[in-house]
Amino acid sequence: MLVPIKDYMEHVVCYGDAQTGEVENKYKKQTTRMKLPIGGSLNIVRDGTETEIIRVSVTKFEVHSYPAVA
């Protein structure tokens, strides 16, 4: 089941399912889907915020989020 993944400002960045590794990103009428292996990561930079999503195990993602450096 896809659950929201949020940045440090509590904005939804994407949706993810830790069990399958599926990550879905919707932005400006475009949808991107991918599968992260355990240990795999994805960086999303949007609206001045950079968010790194790491699939740690089949039960959780680790999320690091901070203001993007120009």
N, C-alpha and C positions, 0 to 999 in steps of 0.2 A: 504494500500500500504506500503510495506516494504521500509524504508529509512535507510541509513547508520548511525550508531552510532559510533562516533570517540572518541579516548582517547585524553589526553592532548597534545600528540605529533602529532595529526591529522591523526593517523593511524585508519583505519576502524577496529573496534573490532567485530561488529556484525551488523545485520539489525533488525529493529523493526517496529511494527505497533502499535501505542499508542491506536488506537480505539479498536482493537481486543485484544491487549495485547500479540500478537505473537512476539516472538524473535527467530531469526535464527542465529546460530553461525556456520561458516564454518572454519575448520582448519585442515590442512594436510589430505585432502581427506575425512574428516569426517564432517557430517552435524548434528547438534543438534538443534531441535526445541522445544520450550516450550511456554506456555501461562502464563503470569504474571497477577495476580489479581491486582486491584488498591491497592497500598501500598506494593506490592510485590517487591522483589529485586533479583538481580543476580550479582554475582561477577565473573569476568573473570581476570585471571592472565596469562599474556603472554609476553614474551620477556622483562622481567624486569619492566613491568607496571601492576598495579592493577587498574581495572575499575569496579566501582559499578554502576549498572543501576537500577533505581527505577521508577516504573510506578506510576506517580503522579495522573493522571486523564486520561480520554478517549481522551485527546488531546495532552498529552506530557509525555516524559520520562525525568527524572532528571539524569544527569551523573556526577559522581565524579571520577576523575582519577588522579593517582599520581604514582611516582616510587615505585615499590614493595620493601618491606624490607625483606632481606634474613634471 
